[in-house]
Amino acid sequence: MRQISEQEAFWQGEFGDEYVDRNDGPAAIAANIALFVKALSHTARIDSLLEFGTNRGLNLQALRQILPHCELTGIELNAKAHALASKLGIAEVWHGSLFDYPIRQQVDLSLIKGVLIHLDPALLPQAYEQLYRASRRYILVAEYYNPTPVEVNYRGHAGKLFKRDFAGEMLDRYSDLQLIDYGFCYQRDPVFPMGDGFWFLMEKRA
């Protein structure tokens, strides 16, 4: 059995449950819709996608609105979040760590949003590999960005939030990945406010 990391145990527990409770509502879904419309505007047809770190399903609810015929699948570590996401009835949601998810078939789009920043940096290569292997064409990464790796105190906790150039590291790691588009989300956006993060759309190309 793989020993779970300190960060995984943290998100499985009480702090993860509290995160689920304070992140909800139609405004969050609307902001996600605005983000995904921009981020996916340069893709071809997407019939299937896999989200790494679904939480309570706010991203999946937004994606259902803009991709009504897409087969949605999610992965969620926290039991409370997994139950809420599953109850939505819009996606198959697998309960467990993204590192343990068995990739049996590829999807048109693999995506991760606000999750890589909370992983043990030593485990990022495995996370990148899961994202890469799961996708037959597109990968979308939406995370806090910094040109060099840096740790940030997260709500009074050390070792729980890390910024770096996640997409750049994937582009360096996989020679067939190409950057298609990228953008910024601003917390002071007057209509669709969201944490100050960047999104990066990449495509596998022979």
Secondary structure by P-SEA (a helix, b strand, c coil): cccccaaaaaaacaaaaaaaaacccaaaaaaaaaaaaaaacccccccccccccccccaaaaaaaaaccccccccccccaaaaaaaaacccccccccccccccccccccccccccccccccccaaaaaaaaaaaacccbbbbbccccccbbbbbcccccccccccaaaaaaaaacccccccccccccccccccccccbbbbbbbbcc
